[in-house]
Amino acid sequence: MMSSRLIRVKDAGAGGGHDSAGSRGGFYKWIDQAYTTMLAFAMRHRLAVSVLALLVIVFQHSALSRREAGVYSDECRRGGV
């Protein structure tokens, strides 16, 4: 809603959008190219990215469960993590 009040019709039609050359120059160009490359890789390898995400979730849950169960309790008593 707020952006619709800030963008003027003449600015939108003047070629000042995201496809213009000025929008993709300098440091932003490097960020945009890296993001585009990573996104293309993720879209080509959807299954591998999904499996990796699930593995991260499972291992993180496992680590938190062990910590709550007191597996690390000896280290905690000695002042460690």
N, C-alpha and C positions, 0 to 999 in steps of 0.2 A: 504494500500500500504506500509506504513512504517513498520507495523508489519511483513509483508511478507519478508522484508529485514532483520529484527532482529531475526526471528525464523529460526534456522538451522534445516535441515532435520534430522540430527542425534539426536538433542535434542527432536524433536517431536516424534520420534519413540522410545525413551528410556524410556517411561513411566513417563515422568515428567509433564503430563497434569493435568487437573482439577480433574481427577478421582484418582490420586495418593494419597496415605495416607498423604504425607507431605503437600499437598495443603489444607487439611481439618483438621488441628490440631490447638491447642491453642485457642486463642481468636476468630479467624476466624471461628472455629467450632461452637461457640455459635451464631455468626451472621448468618452463613449458616443454622443452624437448625431453628432459628427464622424465617428467610426469607422463608425457605421451608414450614414451618408450616403455615405462613400467606398466602403464595401463594396457597397452597393446599386448605385452607379454602375459599379463594376468588374464586377459580375454582369450588369448590363444590356448592357455593352459589352465582352464577353469577348474578342472578336476584336481590337478596338483595343488593349486592355490587353496581349494576347499579342504583337501586332506591336510595340508600344512596348517591351516587355521584350526581345524579340529584337533590336531596333535598339540598345538600350543594350548588350547583350552584344556585338554585332558591332562597334560603335564602340569599345567598351572594349578588345576584342581587337585591333582595328586600331591603336589608340593604343599599346598595350603592345608590339605587334610592331614599330612604327616606332621606338619608344624602344630596343628591344633591337637593332635593326638599325643603330643609330648615326645616325639622322636628326637627333637632337638633340645629337650629339657636339660640335659647335662651341659650342653654348651651355654645355655641361658644362665645356668647357675654360676658358671665360671666367668660370666661377663661378656660372652661372645654373642653372636647373633641369636 
